[in-house]
Structures are given as structure tokens and as C-alpha cells.
């Protein structure tokens, strides 16, 4: 199955792209997607359990993904 991953702010800088498409086995979870993303050059600094949204809804690490899902990696935000 093919999943689109979106990256913002510091995560975009680490990955070197705003969006990537990854092929995963059927039944893969968010956690397995995160592991695959973190294995990319430069992306190892993304936390093991980042905040993510699947199809624009916050999701946990054990959420099962489906073909065509969009997974947004949401970096920590600081402000003042």
C-alpha cells in the first residue's frame, strides 16, 4: 500500500521534503511508518513517537494505516 507523509517546519528540514510517498505492507501501523521515515538520511532526529495525524485526525502509534492515507508529522511548537 502507498501512504503519503507530510512534514512541517523542523521535520521538513530533517527529511528534506514537504511530502514523501512510501510503500508499506498491508496492515502497517503509524509506528512502522515512523520507523521507516526515521531510517531515511537525516530523519533519525525525528522522535520515536512524534505527534501525527492520519487523514487530518490525531492518531496513536498503533493506528493501522490504509492505502492512500495521508499522515502528517506535527513538530513541537514553541512560541511566546
Residue pairs with C-beta under 8 A, 6 or more apart in sequence:
1 23
1 24
1 25
1 26
1 28
1 65
1 66
1 67
1 68
2 21
2 22
2 23
2 24
2 67
2 68
3 21
3 22
3 24
3 28
3 33
3 65
3 67
3 68
3 69
3 70
3 71
4 19
4 20
4 21
4 68
4 69
4 70
4 71
5 19
5 20
5 21
5 22
5 33
5 37
5 70
5 71
5 72
5 73
6 18
6 19
6 70
6 71
6 72
6 73
7 14
7 15
7 17
7 18
7 19
7 20
7 72
7 73
8 18
8 72
8 73
8 74
8 75
9 75
9 77
10 75
11 46
11 50
11 73
11 74
11 75
12 18
14 42
14 43
14 45
14 46
15 37
15 40
15 42
15 43
15 46
16 42
20 37
20 40
22 33
22 36
22 37
24 32
24 33
24 36
24 65
26 67
27 64
28 64
28 65
29 61
29 62
29 63
29 64
29 65
30 52
30 54
30 59
30 60
30 61
30 62
30 63
30 65
30 71
31 49
31 61
31 62
33 65
33 71
34 46
34 48
34 49
34 50
34 52
34 61
37 43
37 46
37 73
38 44
38 46
38 48
46 73
49 61
50 73
50 74
50 75
51 58
51 73
51 74
51 75
51 76
52 58
52 59
52 71
52 72
52 73
52 74
53 59
53 71
53 72
53 74
54 63
54 65
54 69
54 70
54 71
55 69
55 70
56 70
56 72
59 71
65 71
